Amino acid sequence: MEYVNPEGLRLDGRRFNEMRQIVAEVGVVSKADGSAVFEMGNTKVIAAVYGPREIQNKSQQKKNDHAVVLCEYSMAQFSTGDRRRQKFDRRSTELSLVIRQTMEACILTELMPHSQIDIFLQVLQADGGTRSACINAATLALADAGIPMRDLAVSCSAGYLNSTPLLDLNYVEDSAGGADVTVGILPKLDKVTLLQMDAKLPMETFETVFALASEGCKAIAERIREVLQENTKQLEYRRAA
């Protein structure tokens, strides 16, 4: 299959360096301390944050001078065409760990000793890039909850198909068997918090794909800032009214 035509357009009409449309909203779960919905194209994720609150595991209370971050990732049964997916499979466990480690890198856990922060993530629609969408949704939910952070943790993927680097792969592109690089960064601190690749690439090609994913991360960070600023304006307007 030809994933990039001679005019340089992908199957969904995007160029190699174009992202899917991003839609995001905070404060979507009333009972949570912070929550958000994040959409990248047809991929849609909801995140809910609870905490900081007292550590539930009593045995850990005296040992932790930093907040404990817990993360649970799951996919809704209706999120893909595969109805046999179990709620907690090996992939869900792995992604829960990856996302937790990424969020720990941005949260100022030392400011909240002897407490825990719970992050719940559910994929409502899956069309590629669910890992990145979850990280971006979690960042928005943490900000909505007022959790202190060093920087925004943002993530984006890029791949290599038909000898062409492609930004923000959808499911069809992601399933084509090419290399897929997922990057997470703290943009203002210029630090990489996540780097995963599912196939080997020559170093020169890897650097190109990595740079493309990093630019995608920066664009997402800008969009997240816009969403948070708009939410702040709405809150100020309601208080003034």
C-alpha positions, 0 to 999 in steps of 0.5 A, spaced: 500 500 500 502 507 498 501 511 504 504 517 501 502 519 494 507 522 489 504 529 491 506 528 498 499 527 501 498 521 506 491 517 506 488 522 510 490 528 506 495 530 511 502 532 509 508 528 512 509 534 518 502 535 519 498 533 526 491 531 526 486 536 529 487 536 537 481 538 541 481 538 548 477 540 554 478 540 562 473 539 568 469 534 564 468 529 571 465 533 576 467 528 582 474 528 580 479 533 583 482 534 576 479 531 569 480 532 561 478 529 555 484 529 549 482 528 542 488 527 536 484 526 530 479 520 532 483 517 538 479 520 544 482 519 551 479 521 558 483 522 564 481 523 571 486 525 577 484 524 585 489 527 590 493 529 593 490 525 598 492 520 604 496 514 602 491 508 602 497 503 603 498 504 611 505 501 610 508 506 605 506 512 609 512 513 613 517 511 608 515 516 603 517 523 603 515 524 596 508 523 593 506 516 591 503 517 583 499 511 581 496 510 574 491 506 571 490 505 564 484 501 560 481 501 554 473 501 553 470 495 550 467 499 544 474 503 543 476 498 537 473 493 533 476 488 537 471 486 542 475 481 546 480 486 549 480 484 556 480 490 561 487 489 564 491 485 559 499 485 559 499 492 554 495 496 559 499 494 565 505 496 561 502 502 559 500 504 566 507 503 568 510 508 562 505 513 563 506 513 571 514 514 570 513 520 565 508 523 569 512 522 575 518 526 572 513 532 571 510 532 578 513 536 584 512 530 588 517 532 594 512 538 595 507 533 597 510 528 602 506 522 605 500 523 600 498 519 593 496 522 587 491 517 582 491 518 575 485 514 571 486 514 564 481 510 559 481 510 551 474 511 548 476 511 541 483 508 539 486 510 532 493 510 533 497 514 538 493 512 544 500 512 549 501 520 547 494 522 548 494 519 555 500 523 557 497 529 554 490 528 557 493 526 564 497 533 564 491 537 563 487 533 568 493 534 573 493 542 571 486 542 572 487 539 579 492 544 581 498 539 582 504 543 582 509 541 576 516 542 573 513 543 566 508 540 562 509 533 560 507 532 553 508 526 548 507 525 540 509 519 535 512 519 529 514 514 524 517 512 518 513 509 512 515 509 504 522 512 506 518 518 509 518 520 516 511 521 518 508 525 524 502 523 528 501 516 526 494 514 525 492 506 526 492 504 519 499 508 518 501 505 525 499 498 523 503 498 516 509 495 520 514 501 519 518 504 525 514 508 530 518 512 535 514 515 541 517 521 544 515 525 551 518 531 553 518 537 558 518 543 553 520 548 557 526 544 561 528 541 554 528 534 557 526 527 554 522 523 559 519 518 554 523 515 548 520 508 545 521 505 538 518 498 536 523 497 530 530 499 528 532 505 524 539 507 521 542 513 526 541 518 521 533 516 520 532 516 527 534 523 528 530 525 523 524 522 526 526 524 533 526 531 531 519 530 527 516 527 534 519 533 538 516 538 534 510 535 534 510 535 542 512 542 542 506 544 538 501 540 543 504 543 549 502 550 545 495 547 544 495 545 552 497 552 554 491 555 550 486 550 553 489 552 560 489 559 559 482 559 556 479 555 562 482 560 567 479 566 563 472 562 564 473 561 571 475 568 572 469 570 568 464 566 572 467 569 579 466 576 576 459 574 575 
